[in-house]
Amino acid sequence: RYGKNGELFDSLLRDFSSEHSIEWLGKLGVSVMEGNGGKIYPDRLTAKDLLSLLMDKLNSHGDFRFLGNSRFTGWNEAGPVLEGSEGSILIKDRPVLFALGGASWPETGSDGSWVTSFAHRGIHTVPFKPMNCAFTLEWSSRFRESRIDRPLKNIALHYRGESRRGELMLTGQGLEGMPLYWFSLPLREELEGKGQALIHLDLTPDLAVDKLQAHLKKRPPKKSLTPFLRGTLRFSPQKAALIHEAHPSPGSLSPDVLARLIKALPLTLTGTGPLKRAISVSGGISLEELDENLMLRRFPGFFAAGEMIDWEAPTGGYLLQGCLSTAHRAVRGMGEYLA
């Protein structure tokens, strides 16, 4: 599921798997719960709570120092430089672990500005591109004005012979949500190559096509389609509107044809949403610049982890696990460097 990075992540995940992540959380006093689809979450804790627990643990360590309100501004021959409330700080110690993030969360400081200083050092970086992101569509003006920013629940998204169930959010620009995130890399690549990508939505994933056809055949001749769908099949206004968006006169279709449309409603994606709104990105330090311990080959003692490395994750869960696994590998390498 990590695409072209599968070989690397096979090794990373063997060293630090999701089971290891659960053990690590336990050492912080955090239990976990299992959600839909086997996803694991911290039990009754927000991300902010978890971060506070981790910072408390680190601050209690005698060799740890947190430089608040500081920002990496580059590095010179002597080492990395931070600028902040304490002025300029030169980091002379080795090893150093860079975990500066990608470019999709600028409000947190993860804006990709570090790329310039790395380029000045001759370190090759791959341009950032959105992953786990929204996708744009050319909605009709009527649909865009009446159905934006509303959830589309209980659907299945079909693309290239695969299917993912879940919920999508309709926006004035297009769609976003977990089923799309799962296919974000191949969809983005098809958009880059062809300028558009076709997906299909199954609006009744729990109802077989023959059963759906039987329901549709019961519509009275004089009853309009939308009230019938909402009353008989419990269609939301969003699902009914999508059918009208896909066909100018769906009420005139035969039950068999209409059923096939509902089970495979075509939507043409035209682009990706803004990079700064993506959940994650691909791009960053080229893997060719790093050794097996994620140390920069030409700069011994300098390591990298997380989203600043060029890799792709299909969903947020894979992203978080990937960040933890790359950090584990880099820290192990730092120990070997010190030894």
N, C-alpha and C positions, 0 to 999 in steps of 0.2 A: 504493500500500500504506500510505500515511500517512493514509488516510481523508479527513476533512474538511480536513486540512492539506496536501492534495496540491499545490495551487498554490504555497504557500510553499516546500515541499520540492523542487518542481521547480526553483525558483530556487536554493535553498541547495545542492542536489546538483550543479547545473551549475557552481557556484563552487568547491565542494570535494567531489569524488566519492570513491568507494571507491578509485579509482586514485590520487587525491591522498593518501589515507590510507596506501596502500602506499609511496608516495614519502616521506611523512613518517616512517614507520617506518624506511625505508632510511637516512634522515639520522641516525637514532638508532643505526644499525648493526644493525638488526633485519631479517632476511630473513623471508619468509612462505612458508606452504605452503597448498595447497588441500585442503580436507576434503570430506566428503560434500555433495552438492548444490551444489558450487561455493563453499562457505563458505571464507573466508580467515582463517588463524590465524597469529600469530607463531610462527616455527619454534623448537620446543624451549625456549620461554620461558613462564613462568607470568605471570599478571597482576602479581604482586608484583615479579617481575624487571623487567618492562617499566616499572612505576612507578618503580623504583629508577634505571633508566637515564634516564628523563625528569627525575627530581629532580636527578640528578648534572649533567645538561645545564643545567638552570635555575640550580643553585647555582654553576656556573662562570661565570655571566653577572654582570658587575659591578653591574648595576642591579636584580638580583633579590634579594629578601629573603624568606625563608620564616619565618613566625611559627608555630612549632610549638605544639601544645597550646592553641591559641586558638580562640575561638568567637564568631561574629557574634551580638551581643545586641540589635541595633537601630541606628537612626540618628537623629541630631538635626539641627538646622538646619545644623550645620557639616559633617556627614558621617557615614559609618558608624562604628560603635563595635565593637571587638573586646575580649573579656575573656580573659585567659589568664595564663600563668606570668609574663609581664612586666607584669601589671596591665592597666589600661584603655588602649587605644590608639585614638585618633581618626584616621581616615583623611581627611586634608584634600585630598589630591591628586585631580585629575581627569585623565583619565576613570577610572571604576571599573567593573570587570566582576564582576557577581554570578553565581556558579555554585554555588548552595547546595543543589542536588539536589532530589529530590522528597520522598516520605515513606515509602518502602518499605524503607529500610535504616537503621533507627534506631541499630543498634549501631555504625555508622560515622559517626554524627552527622547523617545525612540523614533527619531526622525531621519536616521541614516546619514546624518551630517558627518559622521566619522569616516565615511568613504573617502573624502577628499584627502585627509591626512594620511590614510593608508595608501592611497594612490601615489602620493608624494614619496613614499618609501618604496615604491615599485611593486607593491602588492596588488596582484590582479583581483578585481572584484567584478562580479556579474551584475548587470543592472537589475534593480528591484522590480518585481512584478506582483500584482495582487494574487493572493490565494485565499481560499475560504471567503469569497467576496460576493457582492451583489452582481447581478447581470442585468443589462439593459434590454428593453424591448421597445418597439414602436407601437405603443397602445394607441387606440383611437382616442380622439379628444373626449368623447362621451364617457368612455371607460375610465380614462385618466382622471377626469373630474369627479367621478362618483364612487370609485372603488379603491382609492389609494390608501396606503398605510393600514391595511386590514389583513388579518391572518386568513390563510387558506388551509383549513385543517383536514386531516385524514385523507391524504392523497398519496399516490405513488408516482415517482418520477422515473421515466424510462429513458435510457440513453445507451446506445451501442450494445444492446443486448443485456444490460444490467438494470436493476431496479432498486430504488431506495424509497422507503416510506417515511412519512413525517409531516411536517408543517412548513409552509412557505409564507412569506410576508409579501403581499402585493404593495408596490409603491408606485408613485407617479412615473418613475423611471424604468421600473421593471420588477424583478423578483429577487429575493434573498432568502436564505434559510438552509437548514442542515442537509436536505436532499441535494441541493445544488452544490453546497460546499464539497460534498463527497466526490463530485465529478469536476471540481473546479479546474484541475490541471488539464485534462483532455479537452474540456470545453474551451478553456483559454487558448490552447494550442490550435484548435480548429478555427476559432475566431481569428487568430493571427494569420492562419493560412488561407481561409476562405472568406473572412469578413462576416460570417454568420454561422450559427450552429442551431440545429433543429433538435428539440426535446419533445417528449410526449408526456402528458399527465393523465393518469387514471384517476378520475374523480370519485369512483366507487370501488376502491381496492378490495373491499370485503364482499362484493357482490359479483358473481360470475356473469359473463356476458349474456348467457341464455336466460338467467333469472332477471337481469336488467331488461332484456327484450320483452319478457313476459309482463313486467310491470308497465313498460311503456305502451304496450298494446291495450292496456286498460284505460288509457286516456280517452275521455269522452270527446267526440268530434268537435264540439263547440267550445271546449275548455282550452284556454291558451296554455302554452307550454310552461312558462315560469311558475304560475300558481300551482300547476300540477306537480312539477318537480319539487317545489318547496313543501307541498302538502303530503305527497305520497312518498317521496324518497328523502325527505328532510334535507333538501339541498339548501345550503346557505345562499344568501344573495350574491356572494362572491363567485360561487360555482356556477350559478345560473347566468351571471354576467359574462363569465368566461366562455360559456357555450355560445352566447350571442356574439362575443368577440371573434370566435373562431369561424362562425358561419352566419351570413347575413339573415337567414330565415330558417333557423333550426326546427321551428314548429312544422315546417312543410316536409321535413324528412320522414322517411318511413321509420317505424320502430327499430328495425334491424340496423339501418344506416346510422340513426341517432345513437343507438347503443354503442356502436363501434366508435363514434366520435367521442362519446363520454368516456369510454375506456382507453382512448388514445388521442387525447386532444392535443393537436400540434401547436407548438409555440416556437417562434424563431427568435433566438437571442442575437443581439447585434453588437454587444460589447461588454466589457467589465465595468464595475463601479469604480469610484475613485480609490487610488492606492491608500490614501490616508483613512479610509473607512473600512478597509479590508481587515479581517480578523488576523490574518498572517500574510507573509510574503514569501516568494522565492527570490533568489538572488543573494548577493553578499560575497564574502570571501570565497574564491574558487577553491574547491577541494584539492586541486593540484598544488595549492600553496601550503597545504597542511600534511604532516606526517600521520602515522597511525594513531598517535596520541593527541592529535589536533594541535600540535605545536607548529608554528610557522617555520618552514624549512630553512629559510634564509635568515631567521632571527631567533636563534636558540634562546629558550627561556620565556618566550612569548607564546601564549596559548589562546584559543578562541572556543567559544561554546554558544549554543542557542541560535537564535534567528539571524545573527550576523554572518552565519555560515550559509553557503548556497545549498539549500535542500528544501524539499517540499513535503508538507503534511496535508493529508486529505481532510482532516477535521481538527477542531480545537483540542480534542483529547490526544490525538496523535502528535499534535504540536507540543503540548505540555510534556508528554512522555519523551519526545525527541529532545527537548531542551534539557530535561533532567539527565537523560542518558549521555548526551554530549558533554554536559558538565562533569558527570562522573568520570568519563574517559579522560577529559582534560586534567582533572584533579589527580587522577592516578598518574598521568604523565608528569605532572608537576612534582609528585613524590619521587618518581624515578629520576627526574632532573636534579633534584636536591641530593639524592643518594649518590 
